[in-house]
């Protein structure tokens, strides 16, 4: 399928600028990169643990090169000792430098199907600060003791030098863990045993989270199939056991980091998801399925309802999940001062939660890393409350803007991919109702568009049949009729 007469990569860049991003690194970046690359660091440093002999591995998307975390686990008498190594980006990107200034302005890497716009230069994010395979790297390690019931019995954070022994993928590890595929080619017998132990720890963490009321959504993402800049089609990318493993590890690591910051009585940036304002609509959706939810937001009751539906009606569970996700609303970053009451993360049923596991691509994580290193080094907090509050607000704004860029480009690519199917009908779920119109998502193929007629009386979560009326790739429009 040929791309229409417009440049998708150029349109992505224009969309970035339109949403307030600067896709070009500022003057002085090259000079700073050269200085970083020329810097010779003798490893390990004083006060830094040498854990290069451990059998570390990473699991990520098959195209990822900005590797932010690696994992290791071992069985001990009290349970499973779990180590999460996080890329020490701060060791290369000094606060106040040219690269740091750009990162603090952009706050996030923006991923589009045709081009990625990195927060920090790829010479760092995909190389010197990436936990690349067979490379010695500085890391922040979060060590946790996971009991059989999934509770965290103890946790600690420290600096280390590590070496990733195997860069693995969700697509390679997931089917093997699920029993439907062979072991990854890079996985030796020892590493296979290691991955099985990690899976055991992740399953225990997941069970514990579900007991506490964490929500489990069945999310499906659209992945563009590209070849030489052309859109060849779309395919649905679903979670598998490997991606769930990493999700559980990252949640546990972020909770441990937030709790460590709290115990040190330092201000920090928290990631919160407030109680849903549209809870009555969620109650209505549950009532349609024969379940009565309480009148006030209750993550435990919602989690139990979702689990029930996942098993009783798996065919429509993805539609239900999507509707609830939309009704919950997005997360945000906030300043947390010592002693202040914490709003927590409604979806994760976590009172203490921050973002710390992706410093190569999220500025909030880099700031959290600097806060933690100041504690470990016995230094004063490197940021004032006012600075952290401004950073949190900007991170939230730019995350929303990044979501708009990614959504627009996904729709442009989808409009190209689906253009030849005008006139066909599809099953869809209503994902948005507002002043700008009613929007629906088709599950197969995974595309989203606007409902141009027949929108009266529908609301988020409704399942309807729609007909593809037209596409406008240049504007990212996909129009349906009921």
Secondary structure, 3 states (H helix, E strand, C coil): CCCCCCCHHHHHHHHHHHCCCCCCCCCCHHHHHHHHHHCCCCCCCCCCEECCCCCEEEEECCCCCCCCEEEEEEEECCEEEEEEEEECHHHCCCCCCHHHHHHHHHCECEECCCCEECCCCHHHHHHHCCCCECCEEEEEEEEEEECCCCCEEEEEEEEEEEEEEEEEEHHHHHHHHCCCCCCCCCCCHHHHHHHHHHHHHHHHHHHHHHHHCCCCCCCEEEEEEEECCEEEEEEEEECCHHHHHHHHHHHHHHHHHHHHHHHCCCCEEEEEECCCCCHHHHHHHHHHCCCCCCCCCCHHHHHHHHHHHHHHCHHHHHHHHHHHHHHHCCCEEEEECCCCCCCCECCCCECCCCCCCCCCCEHHHHHHHHHHHHHHCCCCCCCCHHHHHHHHHHHHHHHHHHHHHHHHHHHHHHHHHHHHHCCCEEEEEEEEEECCEEEEEECCCCEEEEEEECCCCCCCCCEEEEEEEEEECCCCEEEEEC
